[in-house]
Amino acid sequence: TLVEENVTVNGIQTNHYQFDDSALAQGEQSFGTLQNVQGDIYVSVAEGYLVRLVMEADGQDLNLSGIG
């Protein structure tokens, strides 16, 4: 959901979106079971690329090794 337009992040004009676990795909869960997901995404207005992603979640059986 778009929550704010034209937010400057790292000197780049972005649009700020928020999401929760209802926005995640319900298919294969290769990372385990995520719950209580909340996140913020900042996308470049001019180019459409991801500038910032912040996410918090609870989960079980998470297989996050090697990701970074």
C-alpha positions as CSV (number, residue, x, y, z in Angstrom):
1,T,0.0,0.0,0.0
2,L,1.4,3.4,-1.0
3,V,1.7,5.5,2.2
4,E,3.8,8.5,1.1
5,E,5.1,9.9,-2.1
6,N,8.4,11.8,-2.9
7,V,10.3,10.7,0.2
8,T,14.1,11.3,-0.1
9,V,16.1,8.2,0.8
10,N,19.9,8.3,0.3
11,G,19.4,11.4,-1.9
12,I,16.9,9.6,-4.2
13,Q,13.2,10.6,-4.6
14,T,11.2,7.5,-3.7
15,N,7.6,6.3,-3.0
16,H,7.1,4.6,0.3
17,Y,5.0,1.5,0.5
18,Q,4.0,-0.7,3.5
19,F,3.1,-4.4,3.4
20,D,2.2,-7.2,5.8
21,D,1.9,-11.0,5.7
22,S,-1.3,-10.8,3.6
23,A,0.9,-9.4,0.7
24,L,3.2,-12.4,0.7
25,A,2.8,-15.3,-1.7
26,Q,1.3,-18.4,-0.2
27,G,3.1,-20.9,-2.3
28,E,6.3,-22.8,-1.5
29,Q,7.7,-21.7,1.8
30,S,11.4,-22.5,1.3
31,F,12.4,-20.2,4.3
32,G,10.0,-21.8,6.8
33,T,6.8,-20.3,8.2
34,L,6.7,-16.5,8.6
35,Q,4.1,-14.7,10.7
36,N,3.5,-11.2,11.9
37,V,5.3,-9.8,8.8
38,Q,5.5,-6.0,8.6
39,G,7.6,-4.1,6.1
40,D,8.5,-0.9,4.3
41,I,9.6,-0.6,0.7
42,Y,11.0,2.5,-0.9
43,V,11.0,2.6,-4.7
44,S,12.8,5.1,-6.9
45,V,10.2,7.5,-8.5
46,A,12.3,8.0,-11.7
47,E,13.7,4.6,-12.3
48,G,11.4,2.2,-10.4
49,Y,14.2,0.3,-8.6
50,L,14.3,-0.7,-4.9
51,V,16.2,1.8,-2.8
52,R,15.4,0.5,0.7
53,L,13.6,-2.5,2.2
54,V,12.9,-2.9,5.9
55,M,11.1,-6.1,7.2
56,E,10.3,-7.7,10.5
57,A,8.7,-11.1,11.0
58,D,8.3,-14.0,13.4
59,G,8.8,-17.5,12.2
60,Q,9.6,-21.2,12.7
61,D,12.0,-23.5,10.9
62,L,13.6,-20.6,9.1
63,N,16.4,-21.6,6.7
64,L,18.2,-18.3,6.3
65,S,21.8,-19.5,6.2
66,G,23.8,-18.1,3.3
67,I,21.5,-15.1,2.8
68,G,23.0,-11.7,3.3
